[in-house]
Every structure is written in C-alpha cells, then in structure tokens.
Amino acid sequence: MARIVHFEIPADDPARAAEFYKTCFGWDIQKWGGPTEYWLASTGPAAEPGINGGIMKRPHPGAVTCNTVGVASLDQSMKDVAGAGGKVVVPKMAIPGVGWLSYAVDTEGNQFGMMQPDPSAK
C-alpha cells in the first residue's frame, strides 16, 4: 500500500514561511542545496507518527499544499493514475540523489506527487 511520504507548502516568500512554521510548531527547517529555492522541513522525531516535507516558491497563483505518495514504480503508478481517470500533469523527472518524481491530478482535480526512491537518480 502506498503512503503519503512528503508534503510541499507553496509560499510567496519561502524564508518567511519557514520562519512561521519554526515559530508556530518548532519544526527544523533548512534550505536545501539544490538548484531551486526549496526548504526541507523536519516536523518531529522519526519514531513518532507524521511526515516531513518542504516549503517551495509558489509555482503559480492559487497553488496549494501538495502531498506526495511513495511508490515502488513511478512508471506503473503513472499508468495506474491515467487508467483510473486521473491525469499526469508533470512528467517523470529526476530529483538528484533522491529519486523520480511526477505530479498528477485525481478525478476531483486535486494535485498530488508520486515519488519512487532511487539514490542513483540524476
């Protein structure tokens, strides 16, 4: 069974949003060293229930928080989404050293991500 493994919060000012979540909830938030403005958010100890996520520059007006589901095969999951009436809206892309990511929308228009772990992704 695939589970939500990550969330992304879009922000007009990611540094300001990071400070907000640090102050409100005590999250540990650090800027990621990748090519985009992205902040990784650790929301608590690994032994406790919950997921970690990120804060990113808002990609377009109206962008909302997006959950990412961990999958064993991104290619198969993309086919399954299309077969169930959803639509892949961002094709498979590498997140270097992390894995393969794609975004889709469900039958109700909700966007979500799908991530296949693969440390060799480039």
C-alpha positions in Angstrom: 0.0 0.0 0.0 1.4 3.4 -1.0 1.5 6.1 1.7 2.0 9.8 1.8 5.7 10.4 2.5 6.1 14.1 1.9 4.2 17.4 1.7 5.0 20.7 -0.1 3.8 24.0 1.1 3.9 26.7 -1.6 4.9 30.2 -0.5 5.4 33.7 -2.0 8.4 34.1 0.4 9.7 30.6 1.4 12.1 32.1 4.0 9.2 33.9 5.7 7.1 30.8 5.6 9.9 28.7 7.1 10.2 31.2 10.0 6.4 31.0 10.5 6.4 27.2 10.8 9.6 27.2 13.0 7.9 29.7 15.4 4.5 28.1 15.5 5.4 24.4 15.6 9.1 24.2 16.3 9.9 22.5 13.0 13.5 22.2 12.0 13.7 23.8 8.6 16.8 24.1 6.5 17.4 25.4 3.0 18.1 22.6 0.5 21.3 22.9 -1.5 19.5 22.0 -4.8 19.0 24.2 -7.9 15.7 25.7 -6.7 14.6 27.7 -3.7 13.4 24.8 -1.5 13.4 24.4 2.2 13.3 20.9 3.9 11.0 20.7 6.9 11.5 18.1 9.7 8.3 18.1 11.7 9.4 15.8 14.5 11.3 12.7 15.6 11.3 9.8 13.2 10.0 7.4 15.9 6.7 9.4 16.2 3.8 9.3 13.7 4.0 12.0 11.0 5.7 13.0 7.8 8.3 15.6 6.8 8.0 18.0 3.9 9.2 21.1 2.2 8.4 24.7 1.5 8.9 26.0 -2.0 8.5 29.1 -4.1 4.8 29.2 -5.2 4.9 27.9 -8.8 1.6 29.7 -9.8 -1.1 31.8 -8.2 -3.6 29.6 -6.3 -1.1 26.8 -5.7 -2.0 24.8 -2.6 -0.2 22.3 -0.3 0.6 19.1 -2.2 1.0 15.6 -0.7 3.5 13.2 -2.3 2.8 9.4 -2.2 5.8 7.0 -2.1 5.5 4.4 -4.9 7.6 1.3 -5.9 7.4 2.1 -9.6 6.7 5.6 -10.8 6.2 4.4 -14.4 3.5 1.9 -13.3 1.9 4.4 -10.9 1.6 7.0 -13.8 -0.2 4.3 -15.9 -2.5 3.5 -13.0 -3.4 7.1 -12.5 -4.4 7.5 -16.2 -6.3 4.2 -16.1 -8.3 5.3 -13.0 -9.3 8.6 -14.6 -6.6 10.9 -13.3 -4.0 12.8 -15.4 -0.3 13.2 -15.1 0.4 16.9 -15.2 4.2 16.9 -14.7 6.1 14.1 -16.3 8.7 11.9 -14.6 11.8 13.9 -13.5 14.9 13.1 -11.5 15.5 14.6 -8.1 19.2 14.0 -8.0 20.3 11.6 -5.2 16.7 11.2 -4.1 14.5 9.6 -6.7 12.0 10.0 -9.5 9.1 12.4 -9.1 5.9 13.2 -11.1 2.8 15.2 -10.4 -0.8 14.2 -11.2 -4.4 15.3 -10.6 -7.1 12.9 -9.4 -10.6 12.7 -10.7 -11.6 15.6 -8.4 -8.9 18.0 -9.6 -6.6 17.6 -6.6 -2.9 17.7 -7.4 -0.5 15.2 -5.8 3.0 13.9 -6.3 4.4 10.4 -6.7 8.0 9.6 -5.7 10.0 6.5 -6.4 13.1 6.4 -4.2 16.3 6.0 -6.2 19.6 7.4 -4.8 21.2 7.0 -8.3 18.6 9.3 -10.0 20.3 12.1 -12.0 
